Amino acid sequence: MEKVAKSIKNQIDEAGKSFTRWLSPSSGVSAVIKRLQKMPQEVHAIDTAMMNLYTVTDATAKRYDSFLNSASKSAHDLGRSISSLVDQTANWAKLG
């Protein structure tokens, strides 16, 4: 009986290890798919935020491009979205 219990335990352990090896790559693929699905929404949010910034400032196109590049890095460093950082900048610009 003890041998059967060990055998069943070994089979369960192997199944768990196999499932874990399968789950890791599939969860990575799932994360990539979720990010790709969110991308159009974030692009729209960034575009909307930049339009708000355009209306309250009068910089050149080159300056806006430079700002967006630095905002992207800053947002990543701060753990925020690019659109939220651009929105906040537009709010500060409105205040003068």
C-alpha positions as CSV (number, residue, x, y, z in Angstrom):
1,M,0.0,0.0,0.0
2,E,2.8,2.3,0.9
3,K,4.4,1.7,-2.5
4,V,1.2,2.6,-4.3
5,A,0.9,5.8,-2.3
6,K,4.5,6.8,-3.2
7,S,3.8,5.9,-6.8
8,I,0.7,8.1,-6.9
9,K,2.5,10.9,-5.1
10,N,5.3,10.7,-7.7
11,Q,2.8,10.8,-10.5
12,I,1.1,13.9,-9.0
13,D,4.5,15.6,-8.5
14,E,5.5,14.9,-12.1
15,A,2.2,16.2,-13.4
16,G,2.6,19.3,-11.3
17,K,6.1,19.9,-12.7
18,S,4.9,19.3,-16.2
19,F,2.0,21.7,-15.8
20,T,4.4,24.3,-14.4
21,R,6.7,23.9,-17.4
22,W,3.7,24.3,-19.7
23,L,2.2,27.2,-17.7
24,S,5.3,29.5,-17.8
25,P,5.5,29.9,-21.5
26,S,1.7,30.1,-22.0
27,S,1.4,32.8,-19.3
28,G,4.1,34.8,-21.1
29,V,2.3,34.5,-24.4
30,S,-0.9,35.5,-22.6
31,A,0.8,38.6,-21.1
32,V,2.0,39.6,-24.6
33,I,-1.5,39.2,-26.1
34,K,-3.0,41.3,-23.3
35,R,-0.5,44.1,-23.9
36,L,-1.1,44.0,-27.7
37,Q,-4.8,44.3,-27.0
38,K,-4.3,47.4,-24.8
39,M,-1.9,49.1,-27.3
40,P,-4.6,50.8,-29.5
41,Q,-6.3,52.2,-26.3
42,E,-3.0,53.5,-25.0
43,V,-2.0,55.0,-28.4
44,H,-5.4,56.8,-28.5
45,A,-4.9,58.0,-24.9
46,I,-1.5,59.4,-25.8
47,D,-2.8,61.1,-28.9
48,T,-5.6,62.7,-26.9
49,A,-3.3,63.8,-24.2
50,M,-0.9,65.3,-26.8
51,M,-3.8,67.1,-28.5
52,N,-4.6,68.6,-25.1
53,L,-1.0,69.7,-24.7
54,Y,-1.0,71.2,-28.2
55,T,-4.0,73.4,-27.3
56,V,-2.4,74.9,-24.2
57,T,1.2,75.3,-25.5
58,D,2.8,76.7,-28.6
59,A,5.9,74.6,-29.1
60,T,7.4,73.4,-32.4
61,A,6.8,69.9,-33.8
62,K,10.4,69.1,-33.0
63,R,10.0,70.2,-29.4
64,Y,6.8,68.1,-29.0
65,D,8.7,65.0,-30.4
66,S,11.5,65.6,-28.0
67,F,9.0,66.0,-25.1
68,L,7.2,62.8,-26.0
69,N,10.4,60.8,-26.1
70,S,11.5,62.1,-22.7
71,A,7.9,61.6,-21.3
72,S,8.1,58.0,-22.4
73,K,11.3,57.4,-20.5
74,S,10.1,59.4,-17.5
75,A,6.8,57.5,-17.4
76,H,8.6,54.2,-17.5
77,D,10.9,55.4,-14.7
78,L,8.0,56.6,-12.6
79,G,5.8,53.6,-13.3
80,R,3.1,55.7,-14.9
81,S,1.5,55.7,-18.3
82,I,2.7,58.1,-20.9
83,S,-0.7,59.5,-21.4
84,S,-1.1,60.3,-17.7
85,L,2.2,62.1,-17.7
86,V,1.4,64.1,-20.8
87,D,-2.1,65.0,-19.3
88,Q,-0.4,66.2,-16.1
89,T,2.0,68.3,-18.1
90,A,-0.9,69.9,-20.0
91,N,-2.6,70.6,-16.7
92,W,0.6,72.3,-15.4
93,A,0.8,74.3,-18.6
94,K,-2.8,75.5,-18.2
95,L,-1.8,76.8,-14.7
96,G,1.0,78.8,-16.3
